[in-house]
Amino acid sequence: MSLFDVYIGIDYSGRDKPDKPLASIQVCLSASKSGPHFVENPFGKAKNWSRTDLAQWLDQTLEESAPTVVGIDHAFSFPQSYFVEKRLRSWDAFLRHFERTWATRTKWVRDAMPNPKPYRNRELRLTEKWTSSAKSVFQLDGIGAVGKSTHAGLPWLLDLRKKFQGRVHFWPFDGLFGWEGKSVVAEVYPSIFRKRYREDIQKKFKEVKLSTDMQDAAAVCWWLKDFDQRDLLSRYFDPPLTKKDQKCVIREGWILGII
């Protein structure tokens, strides 16, 4: 039996200003009984998404939809050492701290924040240590870097958190378990799924000129639905962590798909 009725894969971007439409932001959605499709920006004149419009659409979608799982391609938090340094006790405290510290809600990342301290550029969360290629959230440039998108995306997570706390499960911050029957928002890493579904995606969208960002969004959407309908997705919400590690990841977060 499927856990969710709607599956959404989002390939995110921290480029330019928050209200700038970007081809590098892509959204792929599939319902349980229909195939995946790319969602264009329903607001304004541009078909491409801006970060502000995407946040508004997610707000509406989570409000209106049946149980939905959303995979977003940016980190949801910082390493545990940052929590210790800033004396932050929870993910909610971290999100509020981030909003006070960086102005990425209104500015381009480079204008909103100083360059991170050099020693942090390679600092990894536990979940990133479990992968072969994930980069530090503090690394802003280079192949596979998610620093810009992470810093650009966190303010919008705060908004969703404020509105849906208790109704939407922000995994794993609300716990590794307890999400059954709810919509779930989770961090994903498209590189894990990209090659697995490449041929299926190209066949499905054979009349579309697919960008890398479109393929990444589709791969996330495809994996979420495929594994849910094969009754395999639930095991990925329960990575084999020690009790100590579990306490760490409810602050640092975890990449759904890493076990």
C-alpha positions as CSV (number, residue, x, y, z in Angstrom):
1,M,0.0,0.0,0.0
2,S,1.4,3.4,-1.0
3,L,2.3,5.9,1.7
4,F,1.7,9.0,-0.5
5,D,-0.6,10.2,-3.2
6,V,1.6,12.9,-4.7
7,Y,5.4,12.9,-5.4
8,I,7.4,16.1,-6.0
9,G,11.0,16.4,-7.0
10,I,12.6,19.8,-6.9
11,D,16.0,20.7,-8.4
12,Y,16.9,23.9,-6.6
13,S,19.2,26.9,-7.3
14,G,20.8,29.7,-5.3
15,R,21.7,31.7,-8.4
16,D,20.7,35.4,-8.7
17,K,18.1,37.2,-6.6
18,P,15.1,35.4,-4.9
19,D,12.5,36.8,-7.3
20,K,14.5,36.1,-10.5
21,P,12.9,33.3,-12.7
22,L,15.6,30.6,-13.2
23,A,15.7,27.7,-15.7
24,S,17.8,25.9,-13.1
25,I,14.9,25.6,-10.7
26,Q,12.8,22.6,-11.9
27,V,9.7,20.9,-10.4
28,C,8.5,17.5,-11.4
29,L,5.3,16.1,-10.0
30,S,3.5,12.8,-10.3
31,A,0.2,11.6,-8.7
32,S,-0.2,8.0,-7.6
33,K,-2.4,7.2,-10.6
34,S,-0.8,9.5,-13.3
35,G,2.6,9.9,-14.8
36,P,5.2,12.5,-14.0
37,H,5.1,16.0,-15.6
38,F,7.1,19.2,-15.2
39,V,5.3,22.0,-13.4
40,E,5.7,25.5,-14.8
41,N,5.4,28.6,-12.7
42,P,1.7,29.5,-12.4
43,F,2.4,33.0,-11.1
44,G,3.4,35.9,-13.3
45,K,4.5,35.9,-16.9
46,A,7.6,33.7,-16.8
47,K,7.3,29.9,-17.0
48,N,10.5,29.4,-15.0
49,W,10.4,29.4,-11.3
50,S,11.8,32.0,-8.9
51,R,12.5,31.0,-5.3
52,T,9.8,33.3,-4.0
53,D,7.2,31.8,-6.4
54,L,8.2,28.2,-5.7
55,A,7.8,28.9,-1.9
56,Q,4.3,30.2,-2.6
57,W,3.4,27.2,-4.7
58,L,4.7,24.8,-2.1
59,D,2.6,26.5,0.5
60,Q,-0.5,26.1,-1.6
61,T,0.3,22.5,-2.6
62,L,0.9,21.3,0.9
63,E,-2.2,23.0,2.1
64,E,-4.5,21.5,-0.6
65,S,-2.9,18.1,-1.5
66,A,-3.5,14.6,-0.1
67,P,-0.4,13.1,1.6
68,T,2.5,14.4,-0.4
69,V,6.3,13.7,-0.3
70,V,8.5,16.6,-1.5
71,G,12.2,16.0,-2.1
72,I,14.2,19.3,-2.4
73,D,17.8,19.4,-3.6
74,H,19.5,21.5,-1.0
75,A,20.7,20.9,2.6
76,F,18.2,21.7,5.3
77,S,20.7,22.4,8.1
78,F,24.4,22.8,9.1
79,P,26.9,20.5,10.8
80,Q,26.5,19.7,14.5
81,S,29.6,21.7,15.3
82,Y,27.8,24.9,14.2
83,F,25.0,24.2,16.6
84,V,27.5,23.8,19.4
85,E,29.4,27.0,18.4
86,K,26.2,29.1,18.2
87,R,24.5,27.4,21.2
88,L,21.5,26.3,19.2
89,R,19.5,23.5,20.7
90,S,17.1,22.6,17.9
91,W,16.5,22.8,14.1
92,D,13.8,25.4,14.7
93,A,16.3,27.5,16.7
94,F,18.8,27.1,13.8
95,L,16.2,28.3,11.2
96,R,15.4,31.4,13.3
97,H,19.1,32.1,13.8
98,F,19.8,31.8,10.1
99,E,17.0,34.3,9.3
100,R,18.6,36.8,11.7
101,T,22.2,36.2,10.4
102,W,21.8,36.0,6.6
103,A,19.7,38.1,4.3
104,T,19.3,35.5,1.6
105,R,15.5,35.9,1.7
106,T,15.9,39.2,-0.2
107,K,19.4,39.2,-1.6
108,W,21.7,37.1,-3.8
109,V,23.7,34.8,-1.6
110,R,27.0,36.5,-2.4
111,D,25.6,39.9,-1.4
112,A,23.9,38.5,1.7
113,M,26.7,36.7,3.4
114,P,30.5,36.9,3.8
115,N,32.7,34.1,2.6
116,P,32.6,31.3,5.1
117,K,35.7,30.7,7.2
118,P,38.2,28.6,5.2
119,Y,38.2,25.8,7.8
120,R,34.5,25.3,7.2
121,N,34.6,24.8,3.4
122,R,35.2,21.0,3.8
123,E,33.2,20.5,7.0
124,L,30.6,17.7,6.4
125,R,27.5,16.6,8.1
126,L,27.1,13.0,9.1
127,T,24.9,12.3,6.1
128,E,27.4,13.7,3.7
129,K,30.1,11.5,5.2
130,W,28.0,8.5,4.2
131,T,28.1,9.5,0.5
132,S,31.0,9.4,-2.0
133,S,30.5,12.9,-3.5
134,A,28.3,15.2,-1.4
135,K,30.0,18.5,-0.6
136,S,30.0,20.7,2.5
137,V,27.1,23.1,2.9
138,F,29.7,25.8,3.3
139,Q,31.2,25.2,-0.1
140,L,29.7,27.8,-2.4
141,D,31.4,26.9,-5.7
142,G,32.6,23.9,-7.8
143,I,31.0,20.8,-9.3
144,G,28.4,19.4,-7.0
145,A,28.5,22.3,-4.5
146,V,25.2,23.0,-2.8
147,G,26.3,25.9,-0.6
148,K,24.5,28.6,-2.5
149,S,21.3,26.7,-2.9
150,T,21.3,25.8,0.8
151,H,21.8,29.3,2.0
152,A,19.2,30.6,-0.5
153,G,16.6,28.0,0.4
154,L,16.6,28.0,4.2
155,P,14.5,31.1,4.7
156,W,11.6,29.5,2.7
157,L,11.8,26.4,4.8
158,L,11.3,28.6,7.9
159,D,8.1,29.9,6.4
160,L,6.8,26.5,5.6
161,R,7.8,25.3,9.0
162,K,6.0,28.1,10.8
163,K,2.8,27.4,8.9
164,F,2.7,23.6,8.8
165,Q,4.4,22.6,12.0
166,G,2.5,19.6,13.4
167,R,0.7,19.1,10.1
168,V,3.6,18.5,7.7
169,H,6.5,16.2,8.8
170,F,9.9,17.9,8.2
171,W,12.1,14.8,8.1
172,P,14.1,13.9,10.1
173,F,13.8,17.0,12.3
174,D,10.4,16.0,13.5
175,G,11.7,12.5,14.1
176,L,12.7,9.6,11.9
177,F,9.3,8.2,12.5
178,G,5.8,9.5,13.1
179,W,5.2,10.8,9.5
180,E,2.7,8.2,8.5
181,G,-0.5,9.8,7.1
182,K,1.1,13.2,6.7
183,S,2.9,15.1,4.0
184,V,6.6,14.9,4.2
185,V,9.3,17.5,3.2
186,A,12.8,16.0,2.9
187,E,16.3,16.8,1.6
188,V,17.4,14.8,-1.4
189,Y,20.5,14.4,-3.6
190,P,19.6,13.7,-7.2
191,S,23.0,12.3,-8.1
192,I,21.9,9.1,-6.3
193,F,19.1,8.5,-8.7
194,R,20.2,10.3,-11.9
195,K,21.6,7.3,-13.8
196,R,19.1,4.8,-12.5
197,Y,16.1,6.5,-14.2
198,R,17.8,8.3,-17.1
199,E,16.5,6.0,-19.9
200,D,13.0,6.0,-18.4
201,I,12.9,9.8,-18.2
202,Q,14.3,10.3,-21.7
203,K,11.6,7.9,-23.1
204,K,8.8,9.6,-21.1
205,F,9.9,13.1,-22.2
206,K,11.2,12.3,-25.7
207,E,9.7,15.4,-27.2
208,V,11.2,17.6,-24.6
209,K,14.8,19.0,-24.6
210,L,15.8,18.0,-21.2
211,S,18.3,20.0,-19.2
212,T,20.3,18.5,-16.4
213,D,18.2,20.3,-13.9
214,M,15.0,18.8,-15.4
215,Q,16.5,15.3,-15.4
216,D,17.4,15.7,-11.7
217,A,14.0,16.9,-10.7
218,A,12.4,14.0,-12.7
219,A,14.8,11.5,-11.2
220,V,13.8,12.4,-7.6
221,C,10.1,12.3,-8.4
222,W,10.5,9.0,-10.2
223,W,12.4,7.4,-7.4
224,L,10.0,8.6,-4.7
225,K,7.0,7.1,-6.6
226,D,8.7,4.0,-7.8
227,F,10.0,3.0,-4.4
228,D,6.7,3.9,-2.6
229,Q,4.6,1.9,-5.0
230,R,7.0,-1.1,-4.6
231,D,6.7,-0.8,-0.8
232,L,10.4,0.1,-0.4
233,L,10.4,3.7,0.5
234,S,9.7,3.3,4.2
235,R,13.1,1.7,4.8
236,Y,14.8,4.9,3.7
237,F,13.1,6.8,6.5
238,D,14.9,4.5,8.9
239,P,18.7,4.7,8.1
240,P,20.8,2.4,10.3
241,L,21.9,5.0,12.8
242,T,23.1,4.6,16.4
243,K,21.2,6.4,19.1
244,K,24.0,9.0,19.2
245,D,23.7,9.5,15.5
246,Q,20.0,9.9,15.7
247,K,20.3,12.7,18.1
248,C,22.8,14.3,15.7
249,V,20.6,14.1,12.6
250,I,17.5,15.7,14.2
251,R,19.7,18.8,14.1
252,E,21.9,18.2,11.1
253,G,19.3,16.6,8.9
254,W,19.7,13.6,6.6
255,I,19.6,13.0,2.8
256,L,16.5,10.8,2.0
257,G,17.9,7.9,0.0
258,I,21.1,7.4,1.9
259,I,21.2,4.2,4.0
